């Protein structure tokens, strides 16, 4: 995973995408890719789902670097927040216990 993240960062740097002024455009790209993934899931198109998820990862990695954040740090923070959550899944949605 580290190697792939580094490759994405290098590619984005080569394409001049890592500038802070690109943050809003990049966020729109994240939403576009997530939307395409959602459409692929609804259509049950496995290869498009894989492509969409991969593209979503790429756009999020680039957004992290535009914001001067390490993707692994963001994921670690999210993991630390959810790892001990209690609750149950109802109709496919996890409901936290308060």
N, C-alpha and C positions, 0 to 999 in steps of 0.2 A: 504494500500500500504506500509506504514512504517513497519508493521509487516512482510510482505512478503520479503521486502528488507532485514530486519534484519535476517530472516530465511535463505535467500540466502547467506548472509555474513557469518553466523555461519557455514553453510554447507561447504562453500568454505574454511573457516578457518580449519575446521576438516579435509578436504581433502588436506590441505597444498598448496592451490592454490593462496593465497594472496601475494606471494613473488613477488617483483619487477622483478626478473629475468624471471618470467613467462609471462611478458607483450606481447612479440612477439607471443608466442604460443597461448595466449588468444585472441589476435587480429585475428589470423587465425581462431580460433573457432567462433568468432563473424561472420566473413565472411562466414564460412561454414554454420552456422545456417541461416543467411540471404539468402544465396543461396538456401538452402533447402526450405525456405519459398517461395522464388520466384518460384521454381519448383512446389510447391503445389498450388500456385495461378494459374499458367498456366494450371495445370491439374484440377483445380476447385475441389480440395479435401479439404473440409471444416475442417475436424478433423486434417489433416496434417498442414493446415494453422494455426490453433489455437496452435498446438504443436510447430510449427516453430517460431511463434511470441513469445510464452512464453519462448522458449529456447533462442531466440535472446535477450529478456529482461535479462534473467539470465546471459548470457555471458557478456552483457554490464555492468551489476551491478558488476560482478566480476572484469572486466577491470577497472572500476572506482576505486574500492578499491585497486587494484594493483598500481594504479597511485596516491593513497592517495587523492582521490576526493570523495565527497559525491554525489551519483546519483541524489538526489533531487536538489542539487546545480547546477548540469549540466543541468538538465531539466529546472530549473528556469531561468538560463542564456539564454537558447534557447528560452523559452517563452518570456522573456523580449525583445529579438531581433526580434521576429516575430509578436508580438501581435498588433503592429500598422502599419504593412506593408500594403501598398496599391498596388493594382494590380488586375489581373484577371486570371482566369483559361482558358487556351487554349489547347484543345486536351488532357485534363487531367493533364496538367502541370501548376503550378502557375507561372505567369510571373510578377515580381515586376516592379512597376513604379519607374523610377529613379528620 
